[in-house]
Amino acid sequence: MTTQEMPGTRTLPLYLTKEHKDYFKQELTIGPKTQARSSRLTPLSFKLNEAKSPLPTYNPLSSPTVDNTTPEAHVRFSPEVDRPKEELVRRVEEIIQTEASYVSHCSNLMIQYLSNLQHFQMELPAAVLITKECVQALIEIHRPLLQEMTSIRSKNQSIIDQCNKIAKSIAKSGVSVFWYSLYCTHYDQLVPFELFIENEKEIKNQGDTPSMKSFFLGIKNFLEGQQVAIKRKDLSFMSLCQRPVDRIVKYKLFIKGMKNTFAELGEDTTTLEKAFELISQQLTEIDESRISMQENRQLNLLVNFAGPETNPLYQRLNLEANFFGNPVAIGFASVIFVKSSKPEMIYSPIVLYKAHLVILEYNQVINRHTPGKYKPKFIIPLSNTSMVKEFRHGLSVNQSTNIKLQFRSCSNQYQVVLCFLSFEEFEFWKVKFDLLINVTHQGSCEYKSATDHLFCLTPKYLTPCWKDEYDNSEDINHYAASQLSIQVKFRIDLCLKNKVHVKYEELSPGPKYTVMLWLIDVYNSERHFKQIASKEIPFHTCTRTK
């Protein structure tokens, strides 16, 4: 482009606006004096003169025919025609990718953490054992679901059909109400176990077994070390336990997002709406079917589980009712046992869990350091327990409605006899014990190394009915067993006799001990536990709370 040059003047471009040209028609030249004056101006004076100048501001995008306005672009470099379908593709790939990560995290939780806990010689809280069963079931559910979603994505079909089929698959098998409700119920109970691990001191264990704290830290570092540094995630025990709780909510959000995108495209949303409604219903059922654990909350107020007689290991674990899981049944029984070679009896509240029987005793000493009106007298693992049908050895009681249990602790076998005041109670407890001991746990009082570590609590000076005296500590096949046989006469006071009907049986000839049941003991137990006792249990001395 050419320019005009004049002596003593500046070179001016020819593509000026109309306003610029009108201005320069009046005065085209800039003389030397004017240049000298302008060079002596201070920055502030220059700014003031510039503001007063009638010269309009130069705009390189201005046009002489459109009044200096920027023309609108007619070409769009980011077309929005295919954006909704691209969004669907992204959502499908995201749900498949996150499903694969979820299955991988559950597998790591199962293989690396939960399966290796069996090497520690201590009984784990029921929440940990239930979590292990739930995670194993969830892996078996979601692994086929992942394969099905991957197969749908790989087929040559439209993204609309892929979204509909994946949504139907998730609604059909992605949210298992039973397993997720059971998992969510016991998830909160894992927090005390995590605190126990974090606060565990380094203790020298038998052999080369590391402490649980160092074991969990080593597994965490191992799993996180296999990740890419820029995408590293927390793979600690509790972080992996959080995954199932978070996962079931994302399914609903995923289908909701696809449904909105379908609406933008004008596609039929009937399949997605049905899947969305079904998943919403499943999530509601999970929330409503979660076990309230209300009985355990009231038990923690009534019972001091972590008393001074409890193993220090379980005291550090903050032993409470939730350690044993949710109660199967709560009732009452006259418990007869042998202490210092003589039979004793207490009328006690009894709490039956899936793996333990807890027999409570009224706490005579109550202060602010030992809360709770009751404390555990016996904690009996059902795996090490047998139901005795014949009274040939050990305790023999003349009361007919009773259940005799024989359990092992270390090398000794002990017996307790549970006497019930009605045939209705006897039948109720007989069915419960038979199911849990004989069917669920296949319990036996014979020695089993696999169950030797189970938590068992017995009172001091408890006399065994069967004591194994090994000739050789390394050979458990040769031993001499000493047995104990005691006959007991069960009696009730006159005030209680008018309220219950007890049947008696004849005992064999020989020396007998007599135990007495008093009305006040029955009344106190029923009064304290009337809100949480099982509804099938009859009350003899007071009216129960509905």
DRENPADREN-160011 format. One record per residue (C-alpha): x, y negated, z negated; residue number from 1. Coordinates in Angstrom, 1 decimal. Each point is the difference from the previous one (the first is absolute). Layout:
N
<<X,Y,Z>,NUM>
...
***
This chain:
546
<<0.0,0.0,0.0>,1>
<<1.4,-3.5,0.9>,2>
<<0.4,-2.9,-2.4>,3>
<<0.3,-3.7,0.3>,4>
<<3.3,-1.6,-1.0>,5>
<<0.4,-3.8,-0.5>,6>
<<3.2,-1.9,-1.1>,7>
<<0.1,-0.5,-3.8>,8>
<<-3.1,2.1,-0.6>,9>
<<-0.9,3.5,-1.2>,10>
<<-0.8,2.8,2.3>,11>
<<-3.7,0.7,-0.2>,12>
<<-1.9,3.1,1.1>,13>
<<-2.7,-0.3,2.7>,14>
<<-2.5,2.4,-1.7>,15>
<<-1.4,-2.6,-2.4>,16>
<<-3.6,-0.5,-1.1>,17>
<<-2.1,-2.8,1.2>,18>
<<0.5,-1.9,-3.3>,19>
<<3.8,0.2,0.2>,20>
<<0.0,-1.3,3.6>,21>
<<-2.2,-3.0,-0.9>,22>
<<2.3,-0.9,-2.8>,23>
<<3.1,0.2,2.2>,24>
<<-1.6,-2.1,2.7>,25>
<<0.0,-2.9,-2.3>,26>
<<3.7,0.4,-1.0>,27>
<<2.1,2.6,1.8>,28>
<<3.4,-1.0,-1.2>,29>
<<1.7,0.1,-3.4>,30>
<<2.7,-2.6,-0.2>,31>
<<3.4,0.3,-1.7>,32>
<<-1.1,-2.5,-2.7>,33>
<<-3.0,2.1,-0.8>,34>
<<2.2,3.1,-0.2>,35>
<<2.3,-1.7,-2.4>,36>
<<-2.8,-1.1,-2.2>,37>
<<-1.5,3.4,-0.1>,38>
<<3.3,1.6,-0.9>,39>
<<0.2,-2.2,-3.1>,40>
<<-3.4,1.0,-1.3>,41>
<<0.0,1.9,-3.2>,42>
<<-1.9,3.3,-0.1>,43>
<<-2.8,-1.6,-1.9>,44>
<<-0.3,-3.0,2.4>,45>
<<0.1,2.5,2.9>,46>
<<-3.0,1.9,-1.5>,47>
<<-1.9,-3.3,-0.5>,48>
<<0.6,-1.2,3.5>,49>
<<-0.9,3.4,1.4>,50>
<<-3.3,-0.1,-1.8>,51>
<<-0.7,-3.5,1.4>,52>
<<1.0,1.0,3.6>,53>
<<-3.0,0.3,2.4>,54>
<<1.9,2.9,1.7>,55>
<<-2.2,3.1,-0.5>,56>
<<1.6,3.1,-1.4>,57>
<<1.5,2.2,2.6>,58>
<<-1.7,3.4,0.4>,59>
<<1.7,2.4,2.4>,60>
<<-3.3,2.0,0.4>,61>
<<-2.1,-3.1,0.9>,62>
<<-1.7,-0.2,3.3>,63>
<<-0.9,-3.3,1.9>,64>
<<-3.3,1.5,1.1>,65>
<<-1.3,1.7,-3.2>,66>
<<0.6,-2.8,-2.6>,67>
<<3.0,1.8,-1.6>,68>
<<-2.0,3.0,-1.3>,69>
<<1.5,3.5,0.1>,70>
<<-1.6,2.3,2.5>,71>
<<-1.7,3.2,-1.3>,72>
<<1.7,3.3,0.9>,73>
<<-2.0,2.2,2.2>,74>
<<2.1,3.1,-0.6>,75>
<<-0.1,1.9,-3.3>,76>
<<3.2,1.9,-0.8>,77>
<<-1.8,2.1,-2.8>,78>
<<-3.0,1.6,1.5>,79>
<<-2.7,1.1,-2.5>,80>
<<-1.9,2.3,2.3>,81>
<<1.6,3.3,-1.4>,82>
<<0.7,-1.1,-3.5>,83>
<<-2.9,1.9,-1.7>,84>
<<1.1,3.3,1.6>,85>
<<3.6,-0.7,-0.9>,86>
<<-1.2,-0.5,-3.6>,87>
<<-1.7,3.4,0.1>,88>
<<3.2,1.7,1.3>,89>
<<1.9,-1.7,-2.8>,90>
<<-2.5,1.1,-2.7>,91>
<<0.0,3.6,1.3>,92>
<<3.8,0.2,0.0>,93>
<<0.1,-1.6,-3.5>,94>
<<-2.4,2.5,-1.5>,95>
<<1.9,2.9,1.4>,96>
<<3.3,-1.3,-1.1>,97>
<<-1.2,-0.8,-3.6>,98>
<<-1.7,3.4,-0.2>,99>
<<3.4,1.7,0.8>,100>
<<1.7,-2.1,-2.7>,101>
<<-2.8,0.9,-2.4>,102>
<<0.5,3.7,0.6>,103>
<<3.8,-0.4,-0.3>,104>
<<-0.3,-1.9,-3.3>,105>
<<-2.4,2.6,-1.5>,106>
<<2.4,2.8,1.1>,107>
<<2.9,-1.8,-1.7>,108>
<<-2.1,-0.5,-3.2>,109>
<<-0.9,3.7,0.0>,110>
<<3.4,1.5,1.0>,111>
<<2.5,-2.3,-1.6>,112>
<<-1.8,-1.1,-3.2>,113>
<<-2.9,2.1,-1.1>,114>
<<1.3,3.4,1.0>,115>
<<3.3,-0.6,-1.8>,116>
<<-1.6,-0.9,-3.3>,117>
<<-0.3,3.7,-0.9>,118>
<<3.7,0.1,-0.7>,119>
<<-0.4,-2.1,-3.1>,120>
<<-0.8,2.0,-3.1>,121>
<<-3.0,-2.0,-1.2>,122>
<<-3.7,0.0,0.6>,123>
<<-1.1,-2.8,2.3>,124>
<<-3.1,-2.1,-0.5>,125>
<<-3.1,1.4,1.7>,126>
<<-0.2,-3.1,2.3>,127>
<<3.4,1.1,1.5>,128>
<<-1.1,3.5,0.6>,129>
<<-3.4,-1.1,1.5>,130>
<<1.9,-2.5,2.2>,131>
<<2.1,2.8,1.3>,132>
<<-3.0,2.1,1.0>,133>
<<-1.7,-3.0,1.6>,134>
<<3.0,-1.1,2.1>,135>
<<0.4,3.6,1.3>,136>
<<-3.7,0.0,1.0>,137>
<<0.4,-3.5,1.7>,138>
<<3.0,1.2,2.0>,139>
<<-2.1,2.9,1.3>,140>
<<-2.8,-2.4,0.9>,141>
<<2.0,-2.8,1.7>,142>
<<2.5,2.0,1.9>,143>
<<-2.6,1.5,2.4>,144>
<<-1.7,-3.4,0.2>,145>
<<3.3,-1.5,1.1>,146>
<<0.4,2.7,2.7>,147>
<<-3.5,-0.6,1.2>,148>
<<0.5,-3.8,0.3>,149>
<<3.3,0.5,1.8>,150>
<<-1.7,2.4,2.5>,151>
<<-2.8,-2.5,0.7>,152>
<<2.5,-2.8,0.6>,153>
<<2.0,2.1,2.5>,154>
<<-2.9,0.9,2.2>,155>
<<-0.7,-1.9,3.2>,156>
<<-3.2,-1.8,-1.0>,157>
<<-1.1,-3.6,-0.6>,158>
<<0.9,-1.8,-3.2>,159>
<<-3.7,-0.3,-0.8>,160>
<<-0.4,3.8,-0.1>,161>
<<3.2,0.4,-2.0>,162>
<<-1.3,-2.5,-2.7>,163>
<<-3.4,1.8,-0.2>,164>
<<1.6,3.4,-0.4>,165>
<<2.6,-1.0,-2.6>,166>
<<-2.7,-1.8,-2.0>,167>
<<-2.2,3.2,0.0>,168>
<<3.0,2.1,-1.1>,169>
<<0.8,-2.4,-2.9>,170>
<<-3.6,0.0,-1.2>,171>
<<-0.2,3.8,0.2>,172>
<<3.1,1.0,-1.9>,173>
<<2.1,-3.1,-0.9>,174>
<<-1.7,-0.8,-3.3>,175>
<<-0.6,3.1,-2.3>,176>
<<-2.3,-1.2,-2.8>,177>
<<0.9,2.9,-2.3>,178>
<<3.8,-0.3,0.2>,179>
<<0.2,-3.8,0.1>,180>
<<-2.4,-0.4,-2.9>,181>
<<2.1,2.4,-2.0>,182>
<<3.2,-1.7,1.0>,183>
<<-1.3,-3.5,-0.8>,184>
<<-1.3,1.2,-3.4>,185>
<<3.5,1.1,-1.2>,186>
<<2.1,-2.6,1.8>,187>
<<-0.2,-2.5,-2.9>,188>
<<1.1,2.8,-2.3>,189>
<<3.4,0.2,1.8>,190>
<<1.0,-3.4,-1.4>,191>
<<1.0,1.3,-3.5>,192>
<<2.0,2.8,1.6>,193>
<<1.9,-2.6,2.1>,194>
<<0.7,-2.0,-3.1>,195>
<<1.3,3.1,-1.8>,196>
<<2.4,0.6,2.9>,197>
<<1.2,-3.5,0.1>,198>
<<0.6,-0.2,-3.8>,199>
<<1.5,3.5,-0.3>,200>
<<3.4,0.0,-1.5>,201>
<<2.8,2.1,1.5>,202>
<<-0.2,3.2,-2.0>,203>
<<2.2,3.0,0.4>,204>
<<-2.2,2.7,1.3>,205>
<<0.7,3.7,0.1>,206>
<<2.3,1.0,2.8>,207>
<<0.5,-2.4,2.9>,208>
<<-3.6,-1.3,0.2>,209>
<<0.1,-3.8,0.3>,210>
<<-2.4,-2.2,-1.9>,211>
<<-3.3,-0.8,1.6>,212>
<<0.9,-3.7,0.3>,213>
<<3.2,0.7,1.9>,214>
<<-1.7,2.6,2.1>,215>
<<-2.8,-2.5,1.1>,216>
<<2.6,-2.7,0.7>,217>
<<2.1,2.4,2.1>,218>
<<-3.0,1.1,2.1>,219>
<<-1.0,-3.7,0.6>,220>
<<3.4,-0.9,1.2>,221>
<<0.2,3.0,2.2>,222>
<<-3.3,-0.7,1.7>,223>
<<0.6,-3.7,0.4>,224>
<<3.5,0.6,1.3>,225>
<<-1.4,1.8,3.1>,226>
<<-1.9,-3.1,1.1>,227>
<<1.1,-2.8,2.3>,228>
<<1.3,-2.8,-2.1>,229>
<<-2.2,-2.7,1.6>,230>
<<-3.2,2.1,-0.5>,231>
<<0.8,1.5,-3.4>,232>
<<-3.0,0.7,-2.2>,233>
<<-0.4,0.9,-3.7>,234>
<<-0.1,3.8,-0.2>,235>
<<0.0,0.4,-3.8>,236>
<<-2.4,2.4,-1.7>,237>
<<-2.8,-2.4,-0.9>,238>
<<0.3,-1.8,3.4>,239>
<<-0.6,3.3,1.8>,240>
<<-2.8,0.8,-2.4>,241>
<<-1.7,-3.3,1.0>,242>
<<-0.2,1.1,3.7>,243>
<<-3.2,2.1,-0.1>,244>
<<-1.8,-2.8,-1.9>,245>
<<0.9,-2.5,2.7>,246>
<<-0.5,2.2,2.9>,247>
<<-3.8,0.7,-0.2>,248>
<<-0.8,-3.7,0.0>,249>
<<2.0,-0.6,3.2>,250>
<<-2.2,2.4,2.0>,251>
<<-3.0,-2.2,-0.6>,252>
<<1.9,-3.2,1.1>,253>
<<1.3,1.8,3.1>,254>
<<-3.4,1.0,1.2>,255>
<<-1.5,-3.5,-0.8>,256>
<<2.7,-1.6,2.1>,257>
<<-0.7,2.3,2.9>,258>
<<-3.7,-0.7,-0.3>,259>
<<0.6,-3.8,0.3>,260>
<<2.2,0.4,3.0>,261>
<<-2.7,2.2,1.7>,262>
<<-2.5,-2.8,-0.5>,263>
<<2.3,-2.4,1.7>,264>
<<0.3,2.3,3.0>,265>
<<-3.7,0.7,0.1>,266>
<<0.5,3.7,-0.6>,267>
<<-2.4,2.4,-1.8>,268>
<<0.8,0.0,-3.8>,269>
<<-2.4,2.8,-1.0>,270>
<<2.7,2.6,-0.7>,271>
<<2.2,-2.5,-1.9>,272>
<<-3.0,-1.2,-2.1>,273>
<<-0.9,3.6,-1.0>,274>
<<3.7,0.7,-1.0>,275>
<<0.1,-3.2,-1.9>,276>
<<-3.1,0.7,-1.9>,277>
<<1.1,3.6,-0.8>,278>
<<3.4,-1.2,-1.3>,279>
<<-1.6,-2.7,-2.1>,280>
<<-2.3,2.6,-1.5>,281>
<<2.9,2.3,-0.8>,282>
<<1.9,-2.8,-1.7>,283>
<<-3.0,-0.8,-2.1>,284>
<<-0.3,3.6,-1.0>,285>
<<3.6,0.1,-1.0>,286>
<<-0.4,-3.1,-2.2>,287>
<<-3.1,1.4,-1.6>,288>
<<1.2,3.6,-0.5>,289>
<<3.2,-1.0,-1.8>,290>
<<0.0,1.6,-3.4>,291>
<<-0.5,-2.7,-2.6>,292>
<<2.2,1.6,-2.6>,293>
<<-2.3,-1.6,-2.6>,294>
<<0.4,3.0,-2.3>,295>
<<3.8,-0.5,-0.1>,296>
<<-0.3,-3.7,-0.8>,297>
<<-2.1,0.8,-3.0>,298>
<<2.2,2.9,-1.0>,299>
<<3.0,-2.3,0.0>,300>
<<-1.9,-2.2,-2.5>,301>
<<-0.8,2.9,-2.2>,302>
<<3.1,2.1,0.2>,303>
<<3.7,-0.8,-0.5>,304>
<<1.6,2.5,2.4>,305>
<<3.6,-1.1,-0.4>,306>
<<0.3,0.7,-3.7>,307>
<<3.2,0.6,-2.0>,308>
<<-0.3,3.8,0.5>,309>
<<0.0,-0.4,3.8>,310>
<<3.1,0.9,2.0>,311>
<<2.1,-3.2,0.4>,312>
<<0.1,0.6,3.8>,313>
<<-3.8,-0.4,0.2>,314>
<<0.1,-2.9,-2.4>,315>
<<2.2,-1.9,2.5>,316>
<<-2.5,1.1,2.7>,317>
<<-2.7,-1.9,-2.0>,318>
<<-2.1,3.1,-0.5>,319>
<<-3.7,-0.8,0.2>,320>
<<-3.2,1.7,1.2>,321>
<<0.7,-0.8,3.6>,322>
<<3.1,2.2,-0.1>,323>
<<-2.3,3.0,0.1>,324>
<<-2.3,-1.2,2.7>,325>
<<-3.8,-0.3,-0.2>,326>
<<-1.7,2.1,-2.7>,327>
<<-2.0,3.0,1.1>,328>
<<-2.0,0.3,-3.3>,329>
<<-0.1,-1.7,-3.4>,330>
<<-1.6,1.7,-3.0>,331>
<<0.6,1.4,-3.5>,332>
<<1.1,3.3,-1.6>,333>
<<1.1,1.4,-3.3>,334>
<<3.7,0.9,0.7>,335>
<<1.6,2.7,-2.1>,336>
<<3.7,0.6,0.1>,337>
<<2.8,1.4,-2.2>,338>
<<2.3,-2.4,-1.8>,339>
<<2.6,1.2,-2.4>,340>
<<-1.4,3.6,0.3>,341>
<<-3.5,-1.1,-1.2>,342>
<<-3.0,-0.9,2.2>,343>
<<-1.2,-3.6,0.1>,344>
<<-3.1,-1.6,1.7>,345>
<<-0.8,-3.5,1.1>,346>
<<-3.1,-1.2,1.8>,347>
<<1.4,-1.9,3.0>,348>
<<-0.9,-1.8,3.2>,349>
<<1.5,2.0,2.8>,350>
<<0.8,-1.4,3.5>,351>
<<0.4,2.4,2.9>,352>
<<2.0,-1.2,2.9>,353>
<<0.9,1.9,3.2>,354>
<<3.3,1.1,-1.3>,355>
<<-0.1,-0.6,-3.8>,356>
<<-2.2,0.5,-3.0>,357>
<<0.4,-2.8,-2.5>,358>
<<-1.3,0.7,-3.6>,359>
<<-0.3,-3.2,-2.1>,360>
<<0.4,-0.6,-3.7>,361>
<<-1.3,-2.9,-2.1>,362>
<<2.9,-2.4,-0.7>,363>
<<0.1,-0.5,-3.8>,364>
<<2.6,-2.9,0.3>,365>
<<-1.2,-2.8,2.2>,366>
<<1.9,-3.3,0.2>,367>
<<0.9,-2.5,2.7>,368>
<<3.1,2.0,0.9>,369>
<<-2.0,3.2,0.5>,370>
<<-3.3,-0.9,1.7>,371>
<<-2.8,2.5,0.6>,372>
<<-2.2,1.9,-2.4>,373>
<<1.2,3.4,1.4>,374>
<<3.2,1.6,1.1>,375>
<<0.8,3.2,2.0>,376>
<<0.2,3.1,-2.2>,377>
<<0.6,2.4,2.9>,378>
<<0.9,-0.6,3.7>,379>
<<-0.2,3.3,1.7>,380>
<<1.0,0.6,3.7>,381>
<<-2.6,2.2,1.6>,382>
<<2.6,1.7,2.2>,383>
<<1.6,1.5,-3.1>,384>
<<-3.3,1.0,-1.5>,385>
<<-2.1,3.2,0.0>,386>
<<-3.6,0.6,-1.1>,387>
<<-0.1,2.9,-2.5>,388>
<<-3.0,2.2,0.3>,389>
<<0.7,2.4,-2.9>,390>
<<1.1,-0.8,-3.5>,391>
<<2.6,2.7,-0.5>,392>
<<2.9,-2.1,-1.1>,393>
<<0.4,-3.5,-1.4>,394>
<<-3.1,-1.8,-1.2>,395>
<<-3.3,1.7,-0.5>,396>
<<-3.1,-2.1,-0.8>,397>
<<-3.5,1.2,-1.0>,398>
<<-1.8,-2.9,1.8>,399>
<<-1.4,1.4,3.3>,400>
<<0.0,-3.1,2.2>,401>
<<3.7,-0.6,0.3>,402>
<<2.8,0.0,2.6>,403>
<<3.4,1.3,-0.8>,404>
<<3.0,-1.5,1.8>,405>
<<3.6,1.2,-0.1>,406>
<<2.7,-2.3,1.4>,407>
<<3.8,0.0,0.2>,408>
<<2.4,-2.6,-1.1>,409>
<<3.7,0.9,0.5>,410>
<<0.4,3.6,-1.2>,411>
<<-3.0,0.0,-2.3>,412>
<<-3.7,0.7,0.7>,413>
<<-2.6,-1.7,-2.1>,414>
<<-3.8,0.4,-0.4>,415>
<<-2.9,-2.4,-0.6>,416>
<<-3.6,1.0,-0.4>,417>
<<-2.6,-2.5,1.1>,418>
<<-3.3,0.5,-1.8>,419>
<<-3.2,-1.7,1.3>,420>
<<-3.2,-0.7,-1.9>,421>
<<-2.4,1.0,2.8>,422>
<<-0.2,2.6,2.7>,423>
<<-0.5,-2.8,2.5>,424>
<<3.4,-1.5,-0.8>,425>
<<1.6,3.4,0.1>,426>
<<-1.2,0.8,3.5>,427>
<<0.9,-3.5,1.2>,428>
<<3.6,0.3,-1.2>,429>
<<0.4,3.6,1.0>,430>
<<-0.7,-0.8,3.7>,431>
<<2.4,-3.0,-0.1>,432>
<<2.9,2.0,-1.5>,433>
<<-0.6,3.0,2.2>,434>
<<0.1,-2.2,3.2>,435>
<<3.1,-2.1,-1.0>,436>
<<2.1,2.7,-1.7>,437>
<<-0.8,3.2,1.9>,438>
<<-0.8,-1.4,3.5>,439>
<<1.7,-3.4,0.4>,440>
<<3.3,0.6,-1.8>,441>
<<-0.1,3.7,-0.4>,442>
<<1.2,-0.6,-3.5>,443>
<<2.1,2.4,-2.0>,444>
<<1.7,-0.2,-3.4>,445>
<<2.8,2.2,1.4>,446>
<<3.3,-1.7,0.6>,447>
<<0.2,-1.8,3.4>,448>
<<3.1,-2.1,0.8>,449>
<<-2.0,-2.1,2.5>,450>
<<-2.2,-1.3,-2.8>,451>
<<2.5,-0.2,-2.8>,452>
<<0.4,-3.8,0.3>,453>
<<-3.7,-0.7,-0.5>,454>
<<-0.9,-2.5,-2.8>,455>
<<-1.2,1.9,-3.1>,456>
<<-0.8,-1.5,-3.4>,457>
<<-0.5,2.0,-3.2>,458>
<<-0.2,-1.0,-3.6>,459>
<<2.9,0.6,-2.3>,460>
<<0.4,3.3,-1.8>,461>
<<-2.4,1.7,2.4>,462>
<<0.3,3.8,-0.3>,463>
<<0.2,2.0,3.2>,464>
<<-2.1,3.1,0.3>,465>
<<2.6,1.6,2.4>,466>
<<3.6,-0.9,-0.3>,467>
<<2.6,1.3,2.5>,468>
<<3.3,0.9,-1.7>,469>
<<2.5,0.7,2.8>,470>
<<2.8,2.3,-0.6>,471>
<<2.0,-1.6,2.8>,472>
<<-0.7,-3.6,0.8>,473>
<<1.1,0.6,3.6>,474>
<<-2.3,3.0,0.5>,475>
<<-3.7,-0.8,-0.6>,476>
<<-1.1,3.5,0.9>,477>
<<1.0,1.6,-3.3>,478>
<<-1.6,-1.6,-3.1>,479>
<<-1.7,0.9,-3.2>,480>
<<-3.4,-1.7,-0.5>,481>
<<-1.4,-0.7,-3.5>,482>
<<-3.8,-0.3,-0.2>,483>
<<-2.3,-1.7,-2.5>,484>
<<-3.6,1.0,-0.9>,485>
<<-2.3,-2.2,-2.1>,486>
<<-3.8,0.3,-0.6>,487>
<<-2.0,-3.2,-0.7>,488>
<<-3.5,-0.5,-1.3>,489>
<<-1.7,-3.0,1.4>,490>
<<-2.4,-1.9,-2.3>,491>
<<-2.0,-3.2,0.3>,492>
<<-1.4,-2.2,-2.9>,493>
<<-3.7,-0.1,-1.0>,494>
<<-0.7,-3.4,1.6>,495>
<<1.3,1.1,3.4>,496>
<<-1.7,3.5,-0.3>,497>
<<-3.4,-1.6,0.4>,498>
<<1.0,-1.7,3.3>,499>
<<1.7,2.9,1.8>,500>
<<-0.4,3.8,0.5>,501>
<<3.2,1.9,-0.1>,502>
<<0.3,3.8,0.5>,503>
<<2.6,2.1,-1.7>,504>
<<1.6,3.3,0.7>,505>
<<1.6,2.6,-2.3>,506>
<<3.7,0.0,-0.5>,507>
<<2.2,3.0,-0.6>,508>
<<0.8,1.0,-3.5>,509>
<<3.0,-1.8,-1.6>,510>
<<1.0,-3.3,-1.4>,511>
<<-1.8,-3.1,1.3>,512>
<<0.3,-3.8,-0.1>,513>
<<-2.9,-2.3,-0.2>,514>
<<-0.3,-3.4,1.8>,515>
<<-2.8,-2.5,-0.6>,516>
<<-1.6,-2.5,2.4>,517>
<<-1.5,-3.1,-1.5>,518>
<<-2.8,-2.2,1.3>,519>
<<2.1,-3.2,-0.3>,520>
<<2.7,1.2,2.3>,521>
<<-2.6,0.9,2.7>,522>
<<-1.7,-3.4,-0.4>,523>
<<3.2,-2.1,0.2>,524>
<<1.1,1.8,3.2>,525>
<<-3.4,-0.4,1.7>,526>
<<-0.3,-3.6,-1.1>,527>
<<3.4,-1.0,1.5>,528>
<<-0.4,1.9,3.3>,529>
<<-3.7,-0.3,0.7>,530>
<<0.6,-2.5,2.9>,531>
<<2.4,2.2,1.9>,532>
<<-0.9,3.6,-0.9>,533>
<<-1.2,2.1,2.9>,534>
<<-3.8,-0.2,0.6>,535>
<<-0.3,3.8,-0.4>,536>
<<1.3,0.0,-3.5>,537>
<<-2.8,0.0,-2.7>,538>
<<0.3,-2.2,-3.1>,539>
<<-0.9,1.4,-3.4>,540>
<<0.4,-2.8,-2.5>,541>
<<-0.6,-3.3,1.9>,542>
<<-1.8,-1.4,3.1>,543>
<<2.3,-0.4,2.9>,544>
<<0.2,-3.1,2.2>,545>
<<-1.7,0.4,3.4>,546>
***
